[in-house]
Amino acid sequence: MGAILDIIGSYVFKAAMVGIILATSISLNDVMVEKGQVTNLEKNLNVAMSVLEWDLRNIGYNYLTSAILVAQSNELQYYADVDNNGSIETVRYYLTAVSTTLAGEPVTRYELVRTVNGVGNTTVQRIVSLEFSYQDASGNATTVPSSVRGIKVNITVDSPVTVDDRILTASRDFTIFPANLSL
């Protein structure tokens, strides 16, 4: 009888150990999925922000008069020689609304579009919010294109999938003072 109880006890112990290992494995898998989604979200946002930051630093490059044409919270248009070929291009950043679903619910997200001389492509997708704000030479807020000396960008994007019913987001903000605007 004691041997049977020992065998039953060992099977119960083994089942408990398998259950603990399985629960730990599932938990680690969930963490890895979330970390992978966060990493992809951050990487995609960083690449897009590098392009935007480089572009903004070059506003007015090889252009001698007021380089900014439009300075709005959701749009920026300016002159620059972006390909360094000696001819001035018109560059425009603006938002377009996109209807999509997230966790089965319809939501509106935005895409940041960059055009050069009217030919465009999407730079950043799944934008929750984006705001351009502008500063004059004294650091005061301005929307007068000829007075702009600094440009601040605030952007938040989200992931196309939820993890544990949570929406993953990533945000960036930076301020650029293009050298060519201080002339």
C-alpha positions in Angstrom: 0.0 0.0 0.0 2.9 2.4 0.8 4.4 1.7 -2.6 1.2 2.7 -4.4 1.0 5.9 -2.4 4.6 6.7 -3.3 3.8 6.1 -7.0 0.7 8.3 -6.9 2.6 11.0 -5.0 5.4 11.0 -7.5 2.9 11.3 -10.4 1.2 14.2 -8.7 4.6 15.9 -8.1 5.6 15.3 -11.7 2.3 16.7 -13.0 2.7 19.8 -10.7 6.2 20.3 -12.1 5.1 20.0 -15.7 2.3 22.5 -14.9 4.8 25.0 -13.4 7.2 24.6 -16.4 4.3 25.0 -18.9 3.0 28.2 -17.1 6.5 29.7 -17.0 7.0 28.9 -20.7 3.7 30.5 -21.7 4.5 33.6 -19.6 7.9 33.9 -21.1 6.4 33.6 -24.6 4.0 36.4 -23.9 6.8 38.6 -22.6 8.9 37.9 -25.8 6.0 38.7 -28.1 5.4 42.0 -26.3 9.1 42.9 -26.3 9.3 42.0 -30.0 6.4 44.3 -30.8 7.8 47.1 -28.8 11.2 46.7 -30.5 9.7 46.8 -33.9 7.6 49.8 -33.1 10.6 51.7 -31.7 12.8 50.7 -34.6 10.3 51.8 -37.2 9.7 55.1 -35.5 13.4 55.8 -35.0 14.2 55.2 -38.7 11.3 57.5 -39.8 12.4 60.2 -37.3 16.0 60.0 -38.5 14.7 60.9 -42.0 12.5 63.7 -40.7 15.2 65.1 -38.5 17.8 65.1 -41.4 15.2 66.8 -43.7 14.4 69.5 -41.1 18.1 70.2 -40.5 18.4 71.0 -44.2 15.5 73.4 -44.6 16.6 76.3 -46.7 19.8 74.6 -47.9 21.1 76.5 -51.0 18.1 78.8 -50.8 18.7 82.5 -49.9 15.3 83.9 -49.0 12.5 82.8 -46.6 12.6 79.0 -47.0 9.4 78.0 -45.2 6.1 78.3 -47.1 3.6 76.7 -44.7 4.1 76.4 -40.9 1.0 74.7 -39.4 0.6 72.2 -36.6 -0.1 69.3 -39.0 1.7 70.5 -42.1 5.2 71.9 -43.0 6.2 73.0 -46.5 9.6 74.5 -47.4 12.3 75.0 -50.0 15.6 73.1 -49.9 18.1 71.5 -52.2 17.5 68.0 -50.7 19.6 66.1 -53.2 22.4 68.7 -53.4 22.2 69.0 -57.2 22.0 72.8 -57.2 18.2 72.9 -57.9 15.7 73.9 -55.2 12.9 71.5 -54.4 9.7 72.1 -52.6 9.3 69.6 -49.7 6.0 69.1 -47.9 5.1 67.0 -44.8 1.4 66.5 -44.1 -1.0 64.1 -42.5 -3.6 62.0 -44.2 -6.4 60.2 -42.2 -6.6 56.4 -42.5 -9.5 54.3 -41.1 -8.4 51.0 -39.6 -9.3 48.6 -36.8 -7.5 48.0 -33.5 -8.7 45.2 -31.2 -11.7 44.8 -33.5 -12.7 48.5 -33.1 -12.7 51.0 -35.9 -10.2 53.8 -35.3 -8.7 56.7 -37.2 -5.0 56.8 -37.5 -2.8 59.1 -39.7 0.1 58.7 -42.1 2.8 61.3 -42.4 3.4 61.9 -46.1 6.6 63.5 -47.5 6.5 65.0 -51.0 9.3 66.4 -53.0 8.1 68.6 -55.9 4.7 67.0 -55.6 5.9 63.4 -55.7 5.2 61.7 -52.4 5.5 58.6 -50.2 4.4 57.7 -46.7 7.1 58.3 -44.1 5.4 57.1 -40.9 2.2 55.0 -40.5 -0.2 54.4 -37.6 0.3 57.9 -36.1 -1.9 58.6 -33.1 -0.8 62.2 -32.9 1.7 64.5 -34.6 2.3 68.2 -34.0 4.7 70.6 -35.5 5.3 73.7 -33.5 7.5 76.7 -34.4 9.7 79.2 -32.6 11.0 82.5 -33.7 14.6 83.9 -33.0 13.6 84.8 -29.4 12.2 81.4 -28.6 8.5 82.5 -28.8 5.8 80.5 -30.5 5.1 81.6 -34.1 3.2 80.5 -37.1 4.6 83.2 -39.4 6.7 81.2 -41.9 9.3 83.9 -42.4 9.9 84.2 -38.6 10.5 80.5 -38.0 13.9 79.6 -36.6 13.1 76.4 -34.7 10.8 73.5 -35.3 9.6 71.1 -32.6 8.0 67.7 -33.6 5.9 65.6 -31.2 4.8 62.3 -32.5 3.0 59.2 -31.1 2.5 56.0 -33.0 0.8 52.7 -32.1 1.3 49.1 -32.9 -1.0 47.3 -35.4 -1.6 44.5 -32.9 -2.5 44.5 -29.2 -0.6 42.5 -26.6 -2.7 41.2 -23.7 -5.5 43.6 -24.8 -3.1 46.6 -24.5 -2.3 49.0 -27.3 1.4 49.5 -27.5 2.6 53.1 -28.3 5.9 54.9 -28.8 6.5 58.6 -28.7 9.3 60.9 -29.8 9.8 64.6 -29.6 12.7 66.7 -30.8 13.5 70.3 -31.6 15.6 71.4 -34.6 17.1 74.8 -35.2 18.0 74.6 -38.9 21.2 76.5 -39.6 19.9 77.9 -42.9 17.0 79.6 -41.2 19.1 81.8 -39.0 20.6 83.7 -41.9 
